[in-house]
Amino acid sequence: CSVFVRFNSSHGFPVEVGSDTSILQLKEAVAQRQGVPADQLRVIFAGRELSNDLTLQNCDLAQQSIVHIVQSPQKSNQNKDETEDNHAGSILKASERQPESLTRVDLSSSILPSLSAGLAVILDTTKNSISLPSEKSGAATYNSFYVYCKNFCQAVKPGKLRVRCAECKQGTLTLARGPSCWDDVLIPSRIRGVCQSQRCHGNIAEFYFKCGAHPTTDSETSVALNLVTVNSRSITCITCTDIRSPVLVFQCVHRHVICLDCFHLYCVTMLNDRQFIHDLELGYSLPCV
């Protein structure tokens, strides 16, 4: 397989790797190609710096993922020992407070109801062994986001959460903390970090989404569907009473859950009956069933 490397936020190139390739080996391959020392390179992916001992599989780097590699400033010989000690200490401290990878962030608990009324009943998973339908589109193992892919798929697909510097628009920003709710992702300037690009002093995180069903370029983004989520609590659809995944969660008091097939029929019916409601902030919308 291969990953696409963006070097120093400028030119990019593919690097042939294996799933068991370490980050150190990736650095060495890029260093040989660029003619720079490997120990000056930093690998950044999905809002965090990757340590040398990790493998690409550990980092959830799928086929043709885009990683950013930046070259650190050259150290002077006079303070070499001191700076190396400080650098090692800073790496240790950074690893202790390293935010969780964006590839494993799950915000479904902030959307799904903890208690439900009516037909949207949470089943006792200790007594019921339920196997939810799984996507077979090549999405990441740790998927909890869904997007509308408007270009290639033109359908609802598993999504990938990514982050970039709000100033230079490069994916070289390392996060101070990961998002804990959808507001952290959707509302600008909620989370800060440090942009590792040379000559950029940006510190504001800008989140965006990509389709997880196929390889994408830097400019290809997809619309986040923050009310569509994996049905991690095995909640029945309020319309057909089946347990499906993914589902849409209405923003009513009871947070009723509906499967996407039933929601599609609901939308078509309401559209034909001209029952969409106009909201000054949201535009045209639908009430809970």
GIDA-V823967 format. One record per pair of residues at least 4 apart in sequence whose ideal C-beta (glycine too) atoms are under 7 Angstrom apart, sorted by the first residue. I is the first residue (numbers start at 1). J is the second residue. D is the distance in whole Angstrom. If there is no record, write none. Layout:
# GIDA-V823967
i = [I | I]
j = [J | J]
d = [D | D]
This chain:
# GIDA-V823967
i = [1 | 1 | 1 | 2 | 2 | 2 | 2 | 2 | 3 | 3 | 3 | 3 | 3 | 3 | 3 | 4 | 4 | 4 | 4 | 5 | 5 | 5 | 5 | 5 | 5 | 6 | 6 | 6 | 7 | 7 | 7 | 7 | 7 | 8 | 8 | 8 | 9 | 9 | 9 | 9 | 9 | 15 | 15 | 15 | 17 | 17 | 17 | 19 | 19 | 20 | 20 | 21 | 21 | 21 | 21 | 22 | 22 | 22 | 22 | 23 | 23 | 23 | 23 | 23 | 23 | 24 | 24 | 25 | 26 | 26 | 27 | 27 | 27 | 27 | 28 | 28 | 29 | 30 | 30 | 30 | 31 | 31 | 31 | 31 | 36 | 36 | 36 | 40 | 40 | 41 | 41 | 42 | 42 | 42 | 42 | 42 | 43 | 43 | 43 | 43 | 44 | 44 | 44 | 44 | 44 | 44 | 44 | 45 | 45 | 45 | 45 | 46 | 46 | 46 | 46 | 46 | 47 | 47 | 47 | 47 | 47 | 47 | 47 | 48 | 48 | 48 | 48 | 48 | 49 | 49 | 50 | 50 | 51 | 54 | 54 | 56 | 60 | 60 | 60 | 60 | 61 | 61 | 62 | 63 | 64 | 66 | 66 | 68 | 68 | 68 | 70 | 70 | 70 | 70 | 75 | 75 | 76 | 79 | 80 | 81 | 82 | 83 | 84 | 85 | 86 | 87 | 88 | 89 | 90 | 91 | 92 | 93 | 94 | 99 | 99 | 99 | 100 | 100 | 100 | 102 | 102 | 102 | 102 | 103 | 103 | 104 | 105 | 105 | 105 | 106 | 107 | 107 | 107 | 107 | 108 | 108 | 108 | 108 | 108 | 110 | 110 | 111 | 111 | 111 | 112 | 112 | 112 | 112 | 112 | 113 | 113 | 113 | 116 | 116 | 116 | 116 | 116 | 116 | 117 | 118 | 118 | 118 | 119 | 119 | 119 | 120 | 120 | 120 | 120 | 120 | 120 | 121 | 122 | 122 | 123 | 123 | 123 | 124 | 125 | 125 | 130 | 130 | 132 | 132 | 132 | 133 | 133 | 135 | 135 | 137 | 137 | 137 | 138 | 139 | 139 | 139 | 139 | 140 | 140 | 143 | 143 | 143 | 144 | 144 | 145 | 145 | 145 | 145 | 146 | 146 | 146 | 146 | 146 | 146 | 146 | 146 | 147 | 147 | 147 | 147 | 147 | 147 | 147 | 147 | 148 | 148 | 148 | 148 | 149 | 149 | 149 | 149 | 149 | 149 | 149 | 150 | 150 | 150 | 151 | 152 | 152 | 153 | 153 | 153 | 156 | 156 | 156 | 157 | 157 | 157 | 158 | 158 | 159 | 159 | 159 | 159 | 159 | 159 | 160 | 160 | 160 | 161 | 161 | 161 | 162 | 162 | 162 | 163 | 163 | 163 | 163 | 163 | 164 | 164 | 164 | 164 | 164 | 164 | 165 | 165 | 165 | 165 | 165 | 165 | 165 | 165 | 165 | 166 | 166 | 166 | 166 | 167 | 167 | 167 | 167 | 168 | 168 | 168 | 168 | 170 | 172 | 172 | 172 | 173 | 173 | 173 | 173 | 173 | 174 | 174 | 174 | 175 | 175 | 175 | 176 | 176 | 176 | 177 | 179 | 179 | 179 | 180 | 182 | 182 | 183 | 183 | 184 | 184 | 185 | 186 | 189 | 191 | 192 | 192 | 192 | 193 | 193 | 194 | 195 | 195 | 195 | 195 | 208 | 209 | 209 | 209 | 210 | 210 | 210 | 210 | 211 | 211 | 216 | 227 | 227 | 228 | 228 | 229 | 229 | 229 | 230 | 230 | 231 | 231 | 231 | 231 | 231 | 231 | 234 | 235 | 235 | 236 | 236 | 236 | 237 | 237 | 237 | 237 | 237 | 237 | 237 | 237 | 238 | 238 | 238 | 238 | 239 | 239 | 239 | 240 | 240 | 242 | 244 | 246 | 247 | 247 | 247 | 248 | 248 | 248 | 249 | 249 | 250 | 250 | 250 | 250 | 252 | 252 | 256 | 256 | 258 | 258 | 258 | 259 | 260 | 261 | 262 | 263 | 264 | 265 | 266 | 266 | 267 | 267 | 268 | 269 | 270 | 270 | 270 | 271 | 276 | 276 | 276 | 277 | 277 | 277 | 278 | 279 | 279]
j = [17 | 19 | 63 | 14 | 15 | 16 | 17 | 64 | 15 | 17 | 56 | 61 | 64 | 65 | 67 | 12 | 14 | 64 | 66 | 12 | 13 | 15 | 30 | 67 | 69 | 12 | 66 | 68 | 11 | 12 | 30 | 34 | 69 | 70 | 71 | 198 | 68 | 168 | 170 | 172 | 197 | 26 | 29 | 30 | 21 | 26 | 56 | 56 | 57 | 55 | 57 | 25 | 26 | 55 | 56 | 52 | 53 | 54 | 55 | 27 | 43 | 50 | 51 | 52 | 54 | 28 | 52 | 29 | 30 | 43 | 31 | 38 | 41 | 43 | 32 | 38 | 33 | 34 | 41 | 69 | 36 | 37 | 38 | 41 | 40 | 41 | 71 | 71 | 72 | 69 | 71 | 49 | 69 | 70 | 72 | 196 | 49 | 50 | 67 | 69 | 49 | 68 | 70 | 171 | 172 | 174 | 196 | 50 | 59 | 61 | 67 | 101 | 102 | 103 | 162 | 163 | 99 | 102 | 163 | 173 | 174 | 175 | 193 | 98 | 99 | 101 | 174 | 175 | 94 | 174 | 54 | 59 | 95 | 58 | 59 | 61 | 101 | 103 | 140 | 142 | 65 | 67 | 140 | 215 | 215 | 171 | 218 | 170 | 171 | 172 | 172 | 196 | 197 | 198 | 80 | 83 | 80 | 83 | 84 | 85 | 86 | 87 | 88 | 89 | 90 | 91 | 92 | 93 | 94 | 95 | 96 | 97 | 98 | 175 | 177 | 178 | 104 | 105 | 178 | 161 | 162 | 163 | 178 | 140 | 142 | 142 | 161 | 178 | 179 | 144 | 111 | 144 | 181 | 182 | 112 | 144 | 229 | 230 | 232 | 181 | 182 | 227 | 229 | 249 | 229 | 232 | 233 | 235 | 249 | 120 | 254 | 255 | 120 | 121 | 122 | 235 | 254 | 255 | 254 | 238 | 254 | 256 | 236 | 238 | 241 | 235 | 236 | 238 | 254 | 256 | 257 | 236 | 233 | 235 | 128 | 130 | 234 | 128 | 130 | 234 | 234 | 243 | 231 | 243 | 245 | 244 | 245 | 139 | 158 | 157 | 158 | 213 | 213 | 143 | 158 | 212 | 213 | 160 | 212 | 158 | 212 | 230 | 229 | 230 | 158 | 159 | 161 | 209 | 156 | 157 | 158 | 159 | 225 | 228 | 229 | 246 | 157 | 159 | 209 | 211 | 222 | 223 | 224 | 225 | 156 | 222 | 223 | 225 | 153 | 154 | 155 | 157 | 211 | 213 | 222 | 154 | 222 | 223 | 220 | 211 | 214 | 157 | 211 | 213 | 225 | 228 | 260 | 211 | 212 | 213 | 212 | 213 | 209 | 210 | 211 | 212 | 222 | 224 | 209 | 210 | 212 | 185 | 207 | 209 | 171 | 208 | 210 | 173 | 175 | 205 | 206 | 207 | 169 | 170 | 171 | 173 | 206 | 208 | 169 | 170 | 172 | 173 | 195 | 197 | 200 | 202 | 206 | 202 | 204 | 205 | 206 | 195 | 200 | 202 | 204 | 195 | 197 | 200 | 202 | 197 | 195 | 196 | 197 | 193 | 194 | 195 | 202 | 205 | 193 | 194 | 196 | 191 | 193 | 205 | 191 | 192 | 193 | 191 | 184 | 185 | 191 | 184 | 186 | 226 | 187 | 190 | 190 | 191 | 207 | 226 | 204 | 205 | 203 | 204 | 205 | 203 | 205 | 203 | 200 | 201 | 202 | 203 | 221 | 221 | 222 | 224 | 216 | 220 | 221 | 222 | 216 | 222 | 220 | 248 | 249 | 246 | 248 | 246 | 247 | 249 | 245 | 246 | 235 | 243 | 244 | 245 | 246 | 247 | 243 | 247 | 257 | 241 | 242 | 243 | 241 | 242 | 244 | 247 | 257 | 258 | 259 | 262 | 256 | 257 | 258 | 289 | 258 | 262 | 289 | 259 | 262 | 259 | 259 | 260 | 257 | 258 | 259 | 258 | 260 | 263 | 255 | 257 | 255 | 256 | 258 | 288 | 256 | 288 | 288 | 289 | 262 | 263 | 289 | 263 | 264 | 265 | 266 | 267 | 268 | 269 | 270 | 289 | 271 | 286 | 272 | 273 | 275 | 276 | 286 | 276 | 284 | 285 | 286 | 285 | 286 | 287 | 284 | 283 | 285]
d = [6 | 7 | 5 | 5 | 6 | 5 | 7 | 6 | 6 | 6 | 7 | 6 | 7 | 5 | 6 | 6 | 5 | 6 | 5 | 6 | 6 | 5 | 6 | 6 | 6 | 5 | 6 | 5 | 6 | 7 | 7 | 6 | 5 | 6 | 6 | 6 | 7 | 7 | 4 | 6 | 5 | 7 | 6 | 7 | 4 | 6 | 6 | 6 | 4 | 5 | 7 | 5 | 6 | 6 | 5 | 7 | 7 | 7 | 5 | 6 | 5 | 5 | 6 | 5 | 5 | 6 | 4 | 6 | 6 | 6 | 6 | 5 | 5 | 6 | 6 | 5 | 7 | 6 | 6 | 6 | 5 | 6 | 4 | 6 | 6 | 7 | 6 | 5 | 5 | 5 | 6 | 6 | 7 | 5 | 6 | 6 | 7 | 5 | 6 | 5 | 5 | 5 | 7 | 7 | 5 | 6 | 6 | 6 | 6 | 7 | 5 | 6 | 4 | 6 | 6 | 7 | 7 | 5 | 4 | 7 | 6 | 4 | 7 | 6 | 6 | 6 | 6 | 6 | 7 | 5 | 5 | 6 | 6 | 5 | 5 | 4 | 6 | 4 | 6 | 6 | 5 | 7 | 6 | 7 | 4 | 7 | 7 | 7 | 5 | 5 | 6 | 5 | 6 | 7 | 6 | 5 | 7 | 5 | 6 | 6 | 6 | 6 | 6 | 6 | 6 | 6 | 7 | 6 | 6 | 6 | 7 | 7 | 6 | 5 | 5 | 4 | 6 | 6 | 5 | 5 | 7 | 6 | 7 | 6 | 6 | 4 | 6 | 6 | 6 | 4 | 7 | 6 | 6 | 6 | 6 | 5 | 4 | 6 | 5 | 5 | 6 | 7 | 5 | 5 | 6 | 7 | 5 | 7 | 6 | 7 | 7 | 4 | 4 | 6 | 6 | 6 | 6 | 7 | 5 | 6 | 7 | 7 | 6 | 5 | 6 | 6 | 6 | 5 | 7 | 5 | 5 | 6 | 5 | 6 | 5 | 7 | 5 | 6 | 7 | 6 | 5 | 6 | 6 | 7 | 4 | 7 | 6 | 5 | 5 | 6 | 7 | 4 | 6 | 5 | 4 | 4 | 6 | 7 | 6 | 5 | 6 | 7 | 7 | 5 | 7 | 4 | 6 | 7 | 6 | 7 | 6 | 6 | 5 | 4 | 7 | 5 | 6 | 3 | 5 | 6 | 4 | 6 | 6 | 6 | 6 | 6 | 5 | 6 | 4 | 7 | 6 | 5 | 4 | 7 | 5 | 7 | 7 | 7 | 6 | 7 | 6 | 5 | 6 | 6 | 7 | 7 | 7 | 5 | 6 | 4 | 4 | 6 | 5 | 7 | 6 | 6 | 6 | 7 | 7 | 5 | 5 | 7 | 6 | 6 | 7 | 6 | 6 | 6 | 6 | 5 | 7 | 5 | 6 | 6 | 5 | 6 | 5 | 7 | 7 | 6 | 6 | 4 | 4 | 7 | 6 | 4 | 7 | 6 | 4 | 7 | 4 | 7 | 6 | 3 | 7 | 6 | 6 | 4 | 6 | 5 | 6 | 5 | 4 | 5 | 7 | 5 | 7 | 6 | 5 | 5 | 6 | 6 | 4 | 6 | 7 | 5 | 5 | 6 | 4 | 5 | 6 | 6 | 6 | 5 | 5 | 7 | 5 | 6 | 5 | 7 | 5 | 4 | 5 | 6 | 6 | 6 | 5 | 6 | 5 | 7 | 4 | 7 | 5 | 6 | 5 | 5 | 5 | 6 | 6 | 6 | 6 | 5 | 4 | 5 | 5 | 5 | 5 | 6 | 7 | 6 | 5 | 6 | 6 | 7 | 7 | 4 | 6 | 5 | 5 | 7 | 5 | 5 | 7 | 6 | 6 | 5 | 6 | 7 | 6 | 5 | 4 | 6 | 5 | 6 | 5 | 6 | 6 | 4 | 6 | 7 | 5 | 6 | 4 | 6 | 5 | 6 | 6 | 5 | 6 | 5 | 6 | 6 | 7 | 5 | 7 | 4 | 6 | 4 | 5 | 7 | 5 | 5 | 6 | 7 | 6 | 7 | 6 | 6 | 7 | 6 | 6 | 6 | 6 | 7 | 6 | 6 | 4 | 6 | 6 | 7 | 4 | 7 | 6 | 6 | 7 | 6 | 6 | 6 | 5]
